[in-house]
Structure formats: structure tokens, C-alpha cells
Amino acid sequence: MLRTLLIASLILAASACGRDEAPAPPPATTPPAAAPPPVSSVPAPFRVASIDLGTSVGADKRVAAPTSSFSPTDTIYASVASEGSAASVTLSARWTYEDGQLVHEATETLAPSGPSVTAFHIEKPSGWPAGKYKVEIASNGQPAGSKEFEVR
């Protein structure tokens, strides 16, 4: 019986050696990562993003506490936030009273290369007359925004 068992083992071993093994599955491939979106080499064009009014500005030229109501002796600031780039931009502020009477005009020339803030202001030590006012901001002579306010 031992002999029969030994012969059966040899036959099994011999038959196993003659078989071709199934090929190993190919290694799993990772799909290629999606390419990041191209970064635009063309900067965004300059534009006025917001205009805030207040009685003071910080070192960053932003209005500390926005308001649209002022007292006669306040210095009134307009903080103009902008975005984008340009070789040169002329921002202007035109301050008017009631029926469009000119109070003051000022301009600033900048060469922005991203977000920036420009501050304009008006003051009158003897006091502003009560009434409705407006500041109009223009970029290179084109209207860019405005804010109305009141002196009480």
C-alpha cells in the first residue's frame, strides 16, 4: 500500500510539472492624474471692486467703520478697493453736493498688479452744509462706481 501511495504521489507531481501556470494578472495601473488647470498668464484687467465711505481709514487705506451719514465737521473718506492689473490707471474722485455742485476733485495714478486700495477724502474745518452728497469714482475717465451720503 505504501508503494501504491508513493506511485500515486509521483504521478501527481509529474503531471503538475507539465502544466503551464496561468499567467499572473498584469499589475494594476493607476489612471494618470488629471492635469491641473492651466494658469492664465494674462492678468485680469483692472476694475473697481467696491467703494466704502467713513470718517477714518487704517494703514491699509480701508474705511474702519463704513457709514453714509456724517456730521458737518467730519473728514469724509472714500476707500476704493480694486482688482486686476494695468500698466497705469488714473482713478479720480468727484465729490458733489445736492444738485451737482462740485465740492472737490482728486486723482491718483497707480500701476496695480493685483488687489489694491486707494483712499480719497474731503474736509472742511468750518463745517459741511447739511444735505445730500455724492462721490463718483472714475477709472481712466470712465465711470467705475459712486456712493451717495448725507451730512446732518
Buried (B, 14 or more C-beta within 10 A) or exposed (E): EEEEEEEEEEEEEEEEEEEEEEEEEEEEEEEEEEEEEEEEEEEEEBEBBBBBBBBEBEEEBBBEEBBEEBEEEBBBBBBBBBBBBBEEBEBBBBBBBEEEEEBBBEEEEBEBEEEBBBBBBBEBEEEBEEEEBBBBBBBEEEEBBBBEBEBE
